[in-house]
């Protein structure tokens, strides 16, 4: 990709291909037309391939947080179990309480994953009918092992399983149906390599059926209402969608499928391996061994450098990385290698960091 702007190696927004940006400049079409139905159906069918699912995909003109709130509110009839390994996992718990949804929190230390057996112990009490988990925690670079958690969830077939894949979907393979994920949600502006402004989620029949037991699901984020409208009105939505971003999404999904899903996931794995090896040579890795995301690397600042100064110097060279998140600011820094980032892009960034720091 030829770069004529500051290149983003942050966990979103990320780089967007020029023709995908150009797709947003198409003339608008009505959001109650056959044309929009065809566009939204095309997007849905491509996303079903990407997520290895036959479940319906729901599009939302919101950030991923909107669908996080929608899922915990729409699908919890009894009590939610929220599993957090950082601020983004804890956000689901805060949303539940803010919506008067009964919820408990499992929380682990920063840099650690949530052990599947801790989830099993909690579910064995019979108190919960919904579990929220984070796949890739953007703040720490930890990736929960969905395979391990899926084996636990299989033993509790009445519990709805929601997965936040905001910083992993499109860069790490997630086989929704095989794993038994009821709601998998993500945003457009990370590994899908689109501008921010939309979110999407898969929704199983079990999750849909659960919504009938929940009286107060809200209005805009009522997943049952959205699902029903899609089915009854041929891929139409209750509220006005972001038509321009849908044009871009349809185009970008063509690029993703043309690259090949296995090739795309392998590219992200190779980028992660390269960045981790570099981090170990010069600093240290913050996430726990064996539970690392392939879409970003969180590096422990063992040299005590000024991350802010490093990023300022990188900005002068037309690049940007991320400081640590929250309490990890200056203690860590984050290099995202997701979406359309290539190995040449990453190597150029790492060479610039070495030159700036004199490594």
C-alpha positions, 0 to 999 in steps of 0.5 A, a space after each residue: 500500500 502506498 502511504 501518503 498520510 500518517 500510517 496508523 499502527 494503533 488498535 483502531 482506527 487502522 489503515 483503509 484501502 483507497 478504493 474502499 474509502 472511494 466506495 463511500 463516495 457513491 451516491 446514496 440510495 434509499 434505506 427502504 429500497 430493494 437496492 439497500 436490501 441487496 447490499 445488506 444481504 450481500 454484506 451478511 452473506 460475506 460476513 457469514 463466510 468470514 465468521 464460519 456461521 449460518 447464524 444471522 448477522 446484525 449490522 448496527 450504526 454504532 460502535 462495538 460498545 452499542 452491541 455489547 450493551 445490546 447483548 447483555 440487556 437483550 439476552 439476560 433473563 436471570 443473571 450475567 457472568 461478566 469475565 474481564 481481563 482488562 477495562 474492555 471486559 469490565 465494560 460489559 459488567 458496568 453496562 449490565 449494572 447501568 441497565 439494571 441487569 443482575 451481574 457478577 464479575 470475574 476479574 483477573 490481573 492485567 496481562 493474564 487470561 481468564 481460565 476456563 475452569 473459573 467460568 465452569 466453577 461459576 456456571 456450576 452454581 446455576 445462577 447465570 444464564 449469560 456469559 460475556 467474554 473478551 477474545 482479544 483485550 486491546 489494553 493488554 494484548 491478551 487473547 482468551 482461548 476460545 477453544 478452551 472456553 467453548 468446551 466449558 460452554 458446551 456443558 451448559 447448553 442453556 447459557 448464552 455465550 457472548 464474545 467481544 471480538 472487536 480487536 480480533 475478528 477479521 484478523 484471527 480465525 473464529 469459527 462461530 458455529 463450531 465453537 458454539 458462540 451465540 453472539 460474536 460482535 465486532 466493530 468496523 475500524 480494527 481488523 476489518 480495516 474499515 472506517 469507524 461508525 458501525 458494529 456487527 454481531 452474529 446471533 444464534 437461535 438460542 440467543 434470539 429465543 432468550 430475548 423473548 424472556 426479557 421484558 425491557 430490552 430498550 428500543 434502538 438496541 433491541 436485538 429481537 426487534 432488529 432480528 425480526 425486521 431483517 427477517 420480515 422485511 428482507 434485510 431491512 433495519 428498524 433505524 436508518 443505517 450508515 449506507 455509505 459505510 455499508 458500500 465500503 464494507 461490501 467492497 472490503 469484504 470482497 478484498 478479505 475473501 479474495 485474499 483468502 481467509 486462511 492467508 489473511 489469518 496466517 499474515 496476521 500470525 506472521 506479523 505477530 510473530 515478527 513483532 513479538 520477536 522484536 519486542 523480546 530482543 529489545 524490551 519484554 512482552 506484557 501478555 502471558 505466554 500462550 495467550 497473545 493476540 495476533 492483531 496487536 503486541 503490547 510491549 513492556 517498557 523495560 527500558 523506561 523510555 518516554 513512549 510519548 516522545 517516541 510517538 512524537 518522533 514517529 509522527 515526524 516520520 509519518 507513523 503512529 503507535 499507541 501508548 499503554 492504555 489506562 494505568 499501563 500508560 508509559 509502562 507499556 506501548 502497543 503496536 497494532 498489526 491488523 487489517 491491511 498492514 503488511 510485513 514491509 509496513 511493520 519492518 519499516 516501523 520497527 526500523 524507525 523505532 530502532 533508529 529513534 531509540 538508538 537500539 
